[in-house]
């Protein structure tokens, strides 16, 4: 049984197999990010720190993209889904970050929540079809594919990095600090 901490985050299992440990840490990082973004209005989602243009709203949209990119587009080989399919990424590589200013916090949260739920489903499908060693349908230009294990580790790293950013932004808004 996984415990829930004082912020409502599921504690990663202390003694589990590889898959449950990886999924436990990814869900903990996702829950940390959700906690950092909770209770904020549009002004909170648009706040920046210092010289950085990074916002929590942009981070939410970016992480929704990253979820879809790695679990749907990359791992399963699916076409990009809305809104990502309509973006000219060559013309605007950071569209996810700055276009978030046009979206409400509710829209951004829904986009992210839907992406994480889809990722959980796609992860379960990949685990049933080869386990953590299951390789992606898409490959790098040199032909190498990445494993689900690699994607899970990358996503833990992605969330951990952005949780640090989110922590700084949230502290500047209302003083909320923590992991």
C-alpha positions as a Markdown table, in Angstrom:
| # | Residue | x | y | z |
|---|---|---|---|---|
| 1 | Unk | 0.0 | 0.0 | 0.0 |
| 2 | Unk | 1.4 | 3.4 | -1.0 |
| 3 | Unk | 1.2 | 6.1 | 1.6 |
| 4 | Unk | -0.1 | 9.6 | 0.9 |
| 5 | Unk | 2.0 | 12.5 | 2.2 |
| 6 | Unk | 0.7 | 15.8 | 3.8 |
| 7 | Unk | 0.4 | 17.4 | 0.3 |
| 8 | Unk | -1.7 | 14.5 | -1.0 |
| 9 | Unk | 1.1 | 13.0 | -3.1 |
| 10 | Unk | 1.5 | 9.2 | -3.3 |
| 11 | Unk | 4.8 | 8.1 | -1.8 |
| 12 | Unk | 6.9 | 6.0 | -4.1 |
| 13 | Unk | 7.2 | 2.4 | -2.9 |
| 14 | Unk | 10.2 | 1.8 | -0.6 |
| 15 | Unk | 10.8 | -1.8 | -1.7 |
| 16 | Unk | 9.2 | -2.7 | -5.1 |
| 17 | Unk | 10.3 | -4.0 | -8.4 |
| 18 | Unk | 11.7 | -1.8 | -11.2 |
| 19 | Unk | 8.4 | -0.9 | -12.9 |
| 20 | Unk | 6.5 | -0.1 | -9.7 |
| 21 | Unk | 9.5 | 2.0 | -8.5 |
| 22 | Unk | 9.7 | 4.0 | -11.7 |
| 23 | Unk | 6.0 | 4.5 | -11.9 |
| 24 | Unk | 5.9 | 5.5 | -8.2 |
| 25 | Unk | 8.5 | 8.1 | -8.7 |
| 26 | Unk | 6.9 | 9.5 | -11.8 |
| 27 | Unk | 3.5 | 9.8 | -10.1 |
| 28 | Unk | 5.2 | 11.4 | -7.1 |
| 29 | Unk | 6.8 | 14.0 | -9.4 |
| 30 | Unk | 3.5 | 14.6 | -11.3 |
| 31 | Unk | 1.7 | 15.1 | -8.0 |
| 32 | Unk | 4.4 | 17.5 | -6.8 |
| 33 | Unk | 3.9 | 19.5 | -9.9 |
| 34 | Unk | 0.1 | 19.5 | -9.5 |
| 35 | Unk | 0.6 | 20.7 | -5.9 |
| 36 | Unk | 2.8 | 23.6 | -7.0 |
| 37 | Unk | 0.2 | 24.7 | -9.5 |
| 38 | Unk | -2.9 | 24.2 | -7.2 |
| 39 | Unk | -5.1 | 27.0 | -6.2 |
| 40 | Unk | -3.7 | 29.6 | -8.5 |
| 41 | Unk | -5.6 | 31.9 | -10.8 |
| 42 | Unk | -4.5 | 33.4 | -14.2 |
| 43 | Unk | -2.2 | 35.9 | -12.5 |
| 44 | Unk | -0.5 | 33.1 | -10.7 |
| 45 | Unk | -0.1 | 31.1 | -13.9 |
| 46 | Unk | 1.4 | 34.1 | -15.6 |
| 47 | Unk | 3.9 | 35.0 | -12.8 |
| 48 | Unk | 7.6 | 35.0 | -13.6 |
| 49 | Unk | 10.8 | 35.1 | -11.5 |
| 50 | Unk | 13.7 | 37.4 | -12.2 |
| 51 | Unk | 14.8 | 37.7 | -15.8 |
| 52 | Unk | 13.1 | 34.4 | -16.8 |
| 53 | Unk | 10.0 | 34.4 | -19.0 |
| 54 | Unk | 9.0 | 30.9 | -17.6 |
| 55 | Unk | 5.5 | 30.7 | -16.2 |
| 56 | Unk | 3.6 | 28.0 | -14.4 |
| 57 | Unk | 1.0 | 28.2 | -17.2 |
| 58 | Unk | 3.7 | 27.6 | -19.8 |
| 59 | Unk | 5.1 | 24.8 | -17.7 |
| 60 | Unk | 1.7 | 23.1 | -17.5 |
| 61 | Unk | 1.3 | 23.3 | -21.3 |
| 62 | Unk | 4.9 | 22.2 | -21.9 |
| 63 | Unk | 4.5 | 19.1 | -19.6 |
| 64 | Unk | 1.2 | 18.2 | -21.3 |
| 65 | Unk | 3.1 | 18.3 | -24.6 |
| 66 | Unk | 6.0 | 16.2 | -23.2 |
| 67 | Unk | 3.6 | 13.6 | -21.9 |
| 68 | Unk | 1.9 | 13.3 | -25.3 |
| 69 | Unk | 5.2 | 13.5 | -27.1 |
| 70 | Unk | 6.9 | 10.6 | -25.3 |
| 71 | Unk | 4.1 | 8.2 | -24.5 |
| 72 | Unk | 1.8 | 8.7 | -27.5 |
| 73 | Unk | 3.8 | 10.1 | -30.4 |
| 74 | Unk | 7.2 | 8.5 | -29.6 |
| 75 | Unk | 6.5 | 5.2 | -27.8 |
| 76 | Unk | 3.3 | 4.2 | -29.7 |
| 77 | Unk | 4.0 | 6.0 | -33.0 |
| 78 | Unk | 0.7 | 7.9 | -32.9 |
| 79 | Unk | 0.2 | 11.0 | -34.9 |
| 80 | Unk | 0.3 | 14.2 | -32.9 |
| 81 | Unk | -3.1 | 15.1 | -31.4 |
| 82 | Unk | -4.7 | 18.5 | -30.9 |
| 83 | Unk | -3.5 | 21.1 | -30.1 |
| 84 | Unk | 0.0 | 19.9 | -31.0 |
| 85 | Unk | -0.9 | 18.8 | -34.5 |
| 86 | Unk | -1.8 | 22.3 | -35.7 |
| 87 | Unk | 1.5 | 23.9 | -34.5 |
| 88 | Unk | 4.2 | 24.9 | -36.9 |
| 89 | Unk | 7.1 | 23.8 | -34.7 |
| 90 | Unk | 9.7 | 24.9 | -37.2 |
| 91 | Unk | 8.4 | 28.5 | -37.0 |
| 92 | Unk | 7.9 | 28.5 | -33.2 |
| 93 | Unk | 9.8 | 25.9 | -31.3 |
| 94 | Unk | 8.6 | 27.3 | -27.9 |
| 95 | Unk | 4.9 | 27.6 | -28.8 |
| 96 | Unk | 3.8 | 25.5 | -25.9 |
| 97 | Unk | 5.5 | 27.8 | -23.4 |
| 98 | Unk | 4.3 | 31.2 | -24.6 |
| 99 | Unk | 0.9 | 30.2 | -26.1 |
| 100 | Unk | -0.3 | 29.2 | -22.6 |
| 101 | Unk | -0.9 | 32.9 | -21.9 |
| 102 | Unk | -4.0 | 32.6 | -24.1 |
| 103 | Unk | -5.4 | 29.7 | -22.1 |
| 104 | Unk | -7.2 | 29.8 | -18.7 |
| 105 | Unk | -5.8 | 27.9 | -15.8 |
| 106 | Unk | -8.8 | 25.5 | -16.1 |
| 107 | Unk | -8.0 | 24.8 | -19.8 |
| 108 | Unk | -4.3 | 24.2 | -19.0 |
| 109 | Unk | -5.0 | 21.9 | -16.1 |
| 110 | Unk | -7.5 | 19.9 | -18.2 |
| 111 | Unk | -4.9 | 19.6 | -21.0 |
| 112 | Unk | -2.3 | 18.4 | -18.6 |
| 113 | Unk | -4.6 | 16.1 | -16.7 |
| 114 | Unk | -5.9 | 14.5 | -20.0 |
| 115 | Unk | -2.3 | 14.0 | -21.2 |
| 116 | Unk | -1.2 | 12.4 | -17.9 |
| 117 | Unk | -4.2 | 10.0 | -17.9 |
| 118 | Unk | -3.5 | 9.1 | -21.5 |
| 119 | Unk | 0.1 | 8.5 | -20.7 |
| 120 | Unk | -0.8 | 6.2 | -17.8 |
| 121 | Unk | -3.0 | 4.1 | -20.2 |
| 122 | Unk | -0.3 | 4.0 | -22.9 |
| 123 | Unk | 2.3 | 3.0 | -20.3 |
| 124 | Unk | 0.1 | 0.1 | -19.2 |
| 125 | Unk | -0.3 | -1.0 | -22.8 |
| 126 | Unk | 3.4 | -0.9 | -23.4 |
| 127 | Unk | 4.1 | -2.8 | -20.2 |
| 128 | Unk | 1.7 | -5.5 | -21.4 |
| 129 | Unk | 3.5 | -5.5 | -24.7 |
| 130 | Unk | 7.1 | -6.1 | -23.7 |
| 131 | Unk | 7.5 | -4.6 | -20.2 |
| 132 | Unk | 10.1 | -1.8 | -19.5 |
| 133 | Unk | 12.3 | -3.1 | -22.3 |
| 134 | Unk | 9.5 | -2.4 | -24.9 |
| 135 | Unk | 11.1 | -0.1 | -27.5 |
| 136 | Unk | 9.5 | 3.0 | -29.1 |
| 137 | Unk | 7.8 | 2.9 | -32.5 |
| 138 | Unk | 9.6 | 6.0 | -33.5 |
| 139 | Unk | 13.4 | 6.2 | -33.8 |
| 140 | Unk | 16.1 | 8.8 | -33.8 |
| 141 | Unk | 17.6 | 9.7 | -37.2 |
| 142 | Unk | 20.3 | 7.1 | -36.7 |
| 143 | Unk | 17.6 | 4.4 | -36.3 |
| 144 | Unk | 17.9 | 3.9 | -32.5 |
| 145 | Unk | 14.7 | 3.4 | -30.5 |
| 146 | Unk | 14.4 | 4.1 | -26.8 |
| 147 | Unk | 12.9 | 1.8 | -24.3 |
| 148 | Unk | 9.9 | 2.4 | -22.1 |
| 149 | Unk | 12.4 | 2.3 | -19.2 |
| 150 | Unk | 14.3 | 5.2 | -20.8 |
| 151 | Unk | 11.1 | 7.2 | -21.3 |
| 152 | Unk | 10.1 | 6.7 | -17.7 |
| 153 | Unk | 13.5 | 7.8 | -16.4 |
| 154 | Unk | 13.5 | 10.8 | -18.8 |
| 155 | Unk | 10.0 | 11.8 | -17.6 |
| 156 | Unk | 11.1 | 11.6 | -13.9 |
| 157 | Unk | 14.0 | 13.9 | -14.8 |
| 158 | Unk | 11.8 | 16.2 | -16.8 |
| 159 | Unk | 9.3 | 16.6 | -13.9 |
| 160 | Unk | 12.1 | 16.9 | -11.3 |
| 161 | Unk | 13.7 | 19.7 | -13.2 |
| 162 | Unk | 10.5 | 21.6 | -13.8 |
| 163 | Unk | 9.4 | 21.1 | -10.2 |
| 164 | Unk | 12.5 | 23.1 | -9.2 |
| 165 | Unk | 11.4 | 25.9 | -11.5 |
| 166 | Unk | 7.8 | 25.6 | -10.2 |
| 167 | Unk | 9.0 | 25.8 | -6.6 |
| 168 | Unk | 10.8 | 29.1 | -7.2 |
| 169 | Unk | 7.8 | 30.6 | -9.1 |
| 170 | Unk | 5.3 | 29.5 | -6.5 |
| 171 | Unk | 7.4 | 30.8 | -3.6 |
| 172 | Unk | 7.5 | 34.2 | -5.4 |
| 173 | Unk | 3.7 | 34.3 | -5.7 |
| 174 | Unk | 2.6 | 33.4 | -2.2 |
| 175 | Unk | 5.5 | 32.0 | -0.2 |
| 176 | Unk | 4.5 | 28.3 | -0.6 |
| 177 | Unk | 7.7 | 26.3 | -0.3 |
| 178 | Unk | 8.5 | 22.6 | -0.1 |
| 179 | Unk | 9.9 | 19.8 | -2.2 |
